[in-house]
Amino acid sequence: PASSRFLFCSVWYPTVQFTFKLYNPHTKEQVWRSTNLSNFAIGTDKRTCKADNFSISYSAKPDASFPEKFTITANVAEDVQVTLDVKRCADAPGWKVGSGPRAGSSYYGHDIEKPDGLVYHSFWPRTACDGLVVYKGNAVSAKGMGMFVHAVLGMRPNLLASRWNFCHFQSTEHGGVSAIQMELKTLDAYGIKGAGSG
């Protein structure tokens, strides 16, 4: 009898979101928007990307004070638009935890060679930011010190952690100080708790 063979292929399409929060210390108003992006594509340099209503472009500049820059433009929602330059300060180099090809990556599961998922983070701990946020037709200056995190979640966020704690501090004292703390509370399925849990 004749037999048939079928080849089933699946193409993985990542879920990409642009998340935005604006807090006005004078009015105490908070604006929170999270928009799913469609037609997401990564540039050949793997530092730029774009979607229908969003783009990030990277440029290396021979500027002694700010050697690298990202430009972010986004139509976050009907009432929120963002244009922002994020420049890395030369005296605060970028970093990630670890070294080698796996630096910056956290692996989930029992087998590090075949993990259930992974998360990648790298940081620019101190940046100079300059741009505009347009909210309900009113332009708000977005100028000051900041930080930049390049994060890739290789799994659904609800499988990655049950809670996220994030702390970020900037000061102009002592020639500039920055501190970052990021904590993920993993799910019980990932292992034991308490002393000796690793």
C-alpha positions in Angstrom: 0.0 0.0 0.0 1.1 3.5 -0.7 2.0 5.7 2.3 1.9 9.4 2.6 4.2 11.6 4.6 3.3 15.1 5.7 5.7 17.7 6.9 4.1 20.1 9.4 5.8 23.4 9.9 5.0 26.0 12.4 6.3 29.5 12.4 6.8 31.2 15.8 5.5 34.7 16.0 6.5 36.5 19.2 4.1 38.6 21.2 5.6 42.1 21.4 4.1 44.9 23.6 5.0 48.5 24.1 4.4 49.4 27.7 4.3 53.0 28.8 3.8 54.7 32.2 3.8 58.4 32.9 3.5 59.9 36.4 2.9 63.6 36.9 4.2 64.6 40.4 2.2 67.9 40.3 -1.2 66.4 39.6 -0.5 62.8 40.9 -2.0 61.6 37.6 -0.8 58.2 36.3 -1.1 57.2 32.7 -0.6 53.5 31.9 -0.8 52.0 28.4 0.2 48.6 27.1 -0.2 48.1 23.4 0.3 44.9 21.4 2.4 45.5 18.3 1.7 44.0 14.9 4.2 43.4 12.0 7.2 43.4 14.4 10.6 43.1 12.7 14.1 43.2 14.0 16.8 45.0 12.0 19.9 43.3 10.6 22.0 44.9 13.3 19.8 43.2 15.9 19.6 46.5 17.8 16.9 48.2 15.8 13.3 47.1 15.4 10.0 48.4 14.2 6.3 47.6 14.1 3.2 49.3 12.6 3.1 52.0 15.3 6.5 51.9 16.8 10.3 52.0 16.0 13.6 51.9 17.9 16.7 52.9 16.0 20.3 52.6 17.2 23.3 54.7 16.4 26.9 54.6 17.5 28.2 58.2 17.7 31.9 59.2 18.0 30.8 61.6 20.8 33.1 61.4 23.8 30.2 62.1 26.3 27.5 59.8 24.7 29.0 57.1 22.5 25.7 55.2 21.8 22.0 56.3 21.4 18.6 54.7 20.9 15.8 56.8 19.3 12.3 55.6 20.3 9.2 56.8 18.4 5.8 55.3 19.2 2.1 55.9 18.9 1.3 54.1 22.1 -2.5 54.8 22.0 -4.8 57.3 20.5 -4.1 59.7 23.3 -0.3 59.0 23.8 2.6 59.5 21.4 6.3 59.3 22.4 9.6 60.6 20.8 12.6 60.0 22.9 16.4 59.8 22.5 18.2 57.6 25.1 22.0 58.2 25.2 24.4 56.1 27.1 26.8 58.1 29.3 30.4 57.3 28.4 31.4 57.1 32.1 28.7 54.4 32.8 29.4 51.4 30.5 26.7 48.9 29.7 26.8 45.6 31.6 25.2 42.2 32.0 25.6 39.4 34.5 28.2 36.8 33.6 30.5 36.4 30.7 30.7 34.3 27.5 27.9 33.4 25.1 25.3 32.9 27.9 26.0 36.2 29.7 22.9 38.0 30.7 20.7 34.9 30.4 18.7 33.2 33.2 17.5 29.7 32.4 14.4 28.0 33.7 13.8 24.3 34.2 15.8 21.2 35.3 18.1 20.9 32.3 20.3 24.0 31.5 21.1 22.5 28.1 17.4 22.2 27.2 15.7 24.8 29.4 11.9 25.3 29.6 12.5 29.0 28.9 15.0 31.8 29.4 15.2 35.5 30.1 17.9 37.9 28.9 18.8 41.3 30.4 21.5 43.8 29.7 21.7 47.3 31.1 22.8 50.9 30.5 22.8 52.0 34.1 23.0 55.8 33.4 21.5 57.6 30.4 20.6 61.1 29.3 17.1 61.2 27.9 15.6 64.0 25.8 12.2 64.0 24.0 8.5 64.6 24.1 5.5 62.8 25.3 2.2 64.0 23.9 -0.7 63.1 26.1 -4.3 64.1 25.1 -2.8 66.7 22.8 -0.5 68.3 25.4 3.3 68.0 25.0 5.3 67.1 28.1 9.1 67.4 28.1 10.9 64.2 28.8 14.3 65.4 29.7 16.6 64.1 32.4 18.6 61.1 33.6 17.4 57.6 33.1 18.4 54.0 32.5 17.9 51.5 29.7 17.2 47.8 30.0 17.3 45.4 27.0 15.1 42.5 28.1 13.9 39.5 26.1 11.4 37.1 27.7 11.7 33.7 26.1 8.6 32.5 27.8 5.2 33.9 28.9 5.6 36.3 31.8 3.1 34.4 34.0 5.3 31.3 33.7 8.5 33.3 34.4 7.5 34.9 37.8 4.6 35.4 40.2 5.9 38.8 41.2 8.4 41.4 39.9 10.1 44.0 42.1 12.1 46.7 40.4 14.1 49.6 42.0 15.9 52.3 40.1 17.9 55.2 41.6 19.7 58.2 40.0 21.6 61.0 41.6 23.9 63.8 40.3 25.9 63.6 43.6 29.6 62.4 43.5 29.8 62.9 39.7 26.7 60.8 39.1 25.4 57.7 40.9 23.0 55.0 39.6 21.7 51.8 41.2 19.4 49.1 39.8 17.8 46.2 41.6 15.6 43.7 39.8 14.0 40.8 41.6 11.8 38.0 40.2 9.9 35.7 42.5 9.8 32.5 40.6 7.0 30.0 40.7 7.1 27.0 43.2 7.4 24.7 40.2 11.0 25.8 39.7 12.4 24.4 42.9 12.8 24.4 46.6 12.6 27.5 48.8 14.7 28.8 51.6 18.2 28.2 52.7 20.3 26.3 50.2 17.8 26.7 47.4 20.3 28.5 45.1 
